[in-house]
């Protein structure tokens, strides 16, 4: 996954995640990227600060993750407790609607996928390489583990919203 800072023709800046630069270019060409503030599809890349963090310095904190069963791309900003989904600020009404949608995504995953906890990387690999039954799973992985899975071609993405109260899983 790759994240780009984007802006629309009205200078609204926002962040979006893509499977690759090619997927970004394809979605841009077909006007599939919309400004979350005004709905404009006249989008360009904004200036971005480079991420200079060395691989060895990555956090080992475990993050919620889910394996995609059908390869669909998710535009997720990660487990952002503010619920902003990668956007730095939204009008209250839009933020409320977005929070509701993300809550529904989270509920759908929890109701339809198997929680595998910190065994997520291992289970995702088993499914990908045909060593385990194909099914939707979710659990926890470090940023490094998520990157390794992506490097192997295994589709994973962070789950939106914080954990359910009283539950130690993603």
C-alpha positions in Angstrom: 0.0 0.0 0.0 1.1 3.5 -0.7 -0.3 6.8 0.7 -0.4 10.1 -1.2 -1.2 13.6 -0.1 -3.7 14.9 -2.6 -5.5 18.1 -3.3 -8.4 19.2 -5.4 -8.8 22.2 -7.6 -10.2 24.2 -4.6 -7.0 23.4 -2.7 -8.6 21.0 -0.2 -5.9 18.7 0.9 -6.5 15.1 2.0 -4.7 11.7 2.2 -5.6 8.5 0.4 -4.2 5.0 0.2 -3.6 3.0 -2.9 -2.3 -0.5 -3.7 0.4 1.0 -6.0 1.3 4.1 -8.0 -0.3 2.4 -11.0 -3.6 2.0 -9.2 -3.5 5.7 -8.2 -2.9 6.7 -11.9 -5.7 4.4 -13.1 -8.2 5.7 -10.6 -7.2 9.3 -11.4 -7.6 8.7 -15.1 -11.2 7.4 -14.6 -12.2 10.2 -12.2 -12.6 7.6 -9.3 -10.8 9.8 -6.7 -13.0 12.4 -5.1 -12.3 15.3 -2.7 -13.9 14.3 0.6 -14.8 18.0 1.2 -16.4 19.1 -2.1 -16.6 16.0 -4.3 -14.3 17.4 -7.0 -12.6 14.8 -9.2 -10.0 17.4 -10.4 -7.3 15.9 -8.2 -3.5 16.3 -8.1 -0.7 15.1 -5.8 0.1 17.6 -3.0 3.6 18.1 -1.7 4.5 15.3 0.7 7.2 15.1 3.4 9.3 12.0 2.9 9.2 9.2 5.3 12.8 8.7 6.3 12.3 6.2 9.1 14.7 3.3 8.7 13.2 -0.2 8.5 15.0 -1.3 11.7 13.4 1.6 13.6 9.8 0.6 12.8 7.5 0.3 15.7 6.9 -3.3 16.9 3.5 -2.2 18.2 0.8 -4.5 16.9 -1.8 -2.9 14.7 -5.2 -4.3 13.6 -5.2 -5.8 10.1 -7.5 -7.7 7.8 -6.7 -9.9 4.8 -8.8 -9.1 1.7 -10.5 -12.2 0.3 -11.1 -10.7 -3.1 -8.2 -8.4 -3.6 -10.4 -5.2 -3.3 -8.5 -2.1 -2.4 -9.2 -0.2 0.8 -8.7 3.5 1.2 -7.9 3.3 4.8 -5.8 5.7 6.9 -5.4 3.0 9.5 -6.6 2.6 13.1 -7.1 6.3 13.7 -8.9 6.9 17.0 -10.2 10.2 15.7 -12.0 8.3 13.0 -10.6 10.7 10.3 -9.6 7.9 7.9 -6.5 9.6 6.8 -8.1 13.1 6.4 -6.8 15.7 8.8 -10.1 17.6 9.3 -13.6 17.3 8.1 -16.8 19.3 8.6 -18.7 17.9 11.6 -21.6 16.5 9.6 -19.2 14.7 7.1 -17.0 13.4 10.0 -20.1 12.0 11.7 -21.2 10.2 8.5 -17.7 8.9 7.9 -17.5 7.6 11.4 -20.8 5.7 10.9 -19.6 4.2 7.7 -16.3 3.1 9.3 -18.2 1.6 12.3 -20.3 -0.4 9.8 -17.2 -1.6 8.0 -15.7 -2.7 11.3 -18.9 -4.5 12.3 -19.2 -6.3 9.0 -15.6 -7.6 9.3 -16.2 -8.7 12.9 -19.4 -10.5 12.0 -18.1 -12.1 8.8 -14.4 -12.8 9.3 -12.5 -15.0 11.7 -10.4 -13.3 14.4 -6.9 -14.8 14.6 -5.2 -12.4 16.9 -1.4 -12.1 16.7 -1.3 -15.1 14.5 -2.6 -12.9 11.6 0.7 -12.9 9.5 1.0 -16.7 9.8 -2.6 -17.4 9.0 -2.6 -14.9 6.1 0.4 -16.7 4.6 -1.2 -20.1 5.0 -4.3 -18.9 3.2 -2.4 -17.2 0.4 -0.2 -20.2 -0.2 -3.1 -22.7 -0.1 -2.1 -24.3 3.1 -5.3 -23.3 4.9 -8.9 -22.9 4.0 -9.6 -19.6 2.2 -11.6 -17.3 4.4 -11.7 -13.8 5.6 -9.5 -13.2 8.7 -8.6 -10.3 10.9 -6.1 -9.9 13.7 -3.0 -8.0 14.6 0.3 -7.4 12.9 3.2 -5.1 13.3 3.9 -2.5 10.6 6.9 -4.6 9.6 4.9 -7.8 9.4 2.2 -6.0 7.3 4.9 -4.7 4.9 6.4 -8.2 4.6 2.9 -9.6 3.7 2.4 -6.9 1.1 5.9 -7.5 -0.3 4.8 -11.2 -0.8 1.7 -10.0 -2.7 -0.7 -10.7 0.2 -3.5 -8.1 0.3 -3.8 -6.7 3.8 -5.1 -3.4 5.1 -5.6 -1.8 8.5 -9.1 -1.9 10.1 -10.7 1.5 10.7 -11.8 2.6 14.2 -10.6 1.6 17.6 -11.2 -1.8 19.2 -14.4 -2.8 20.8 -14.6 -1.8 24.4 -13.5 -4.6 26.7 -12.0 -6.6 23.8 -8.3 -7.2 23.2 -8.5 -7.9 19.5 -8.5 -5.7 16.4 
